[in-house]
């Protein structure tokens, strides 16, 4: 799914007053903009979570997600 579409949906969740947003789907780390989407959720005052099977998790992903403000990973 295009990042712009996901940002529109995140904006809608913010307007609804959502507190938590979980990025999920097939494998979340396959999306090249996963870290920036986490930051986008955080910038809108919500708490970002991310679901992954962990197979693609690397030091680079960990650093990027931490920097983006990821709250939790499952």
C-alpha positions as CSV (number, residue, x, y, z in Angstrom):
1,X,0.0,0.0,0.0
2,X,1.4,3.5,-0.8
3,X,2.7,5.4,2.1
4,X,0.5,8.4,1.2
5,X,-2.6,6.2,1.6
6,X,-1.3,5.0,5.0
7,X,-0.6,8.5,6.1
8,X,-4.2,9.5,5.2
9,X,-5.5,6.6,7.3
10,X,-3.3,7.6,10.2
11,X,-4.6,11.1,9.9
12,X,-8.1,9.8,10.1
13,X,-7.3,7.7,13.2
14,X,-5.9,10.9,14.8
15,X,-9.1,12.8,14.1
16,X,-11.0,10.0,15.7
17,X,-8.9,10.4,18.9
18,X,-7.1,7.0,18.7
19,X,-4.4,6.4,21.2
20,X,-2.7,3.4,19.8
21,X,-1.9,2.5,16.2
22,X,-0.6,-0.9,15.2
23,X,1.1,-1.3,11.9
24,X,0.4,-4.8,10.7
25,X,-0.4,-6.7,7.6
26,X,1.6,-9.4,5.8
27,X,5.0,-8.5,7.1
28,X,5.3,-4.9,8.3
29,X,9.1,-4.7,7.7
30,X,8.6,-5.3,3.9
31,X,7.2,-1.8,3.7
32,X,10.2,0.5,2.8
33,X,8.6,3.4,4.7
34,X,7.8,1.5,8.0
35,X,10.1,3.7,10.1
36,X,8.8,6.9,8.7
37,X,5.2,5.7,9.2
38,X,6.0,5.0,12.8
39,X,7.4,8.5,13.2
40,X,4.2,9.8,11.4
41,X,2.0,8.1,14.0
42,X,4.1,9.5,16.9
43,X,4.1,13.0,15.3
44,X,0.3,12.9,15.4
45,X,0.3,12.2,19.2
46,X,-0.5,8.5,19.0
47,X,1.5,5.5,20.2
48,X,2.9,3.3,17.5
49,X,3.1,-0.5,17.6
50,X,4.5,-2.8,14.9
51,X,3.8,-6.4,14.3
52,X,6.5,-8.5,12.6
53,X,7.7,-12.1,12.5
54,X,11.2,-10.7,13.1
55,X,12.8,-12.5,10.2
56,X,13.8,-9.2,8.5
57,X,14.8,-7.4,11.7
58,X,18.3,-6.1,11.5
59,X,20.3,-3.6,13.5
60,X,19.5,-0.9,10.9
61,X,15.7,-1.6,11.3
62,X,16.1,-1.5,15.1
63,X,17.9,1.8,15.1
64,X,15.5,3.3,12.6
65,X,12.4,2.2,14.5
66,X,13.9,3.4,17.8
67,X,14.7,6.7,16.3
68,X,11.2,7.0,14.9
69,X,9.7,6.5,18.3
70,X,8.3,3.0,18.1
71,X,6.7,2.1,21.4
72,X,6.3,-1.7,21.1
73,X,6.9,-4.5,18.7
74,X,5.1,-7.9,18.7
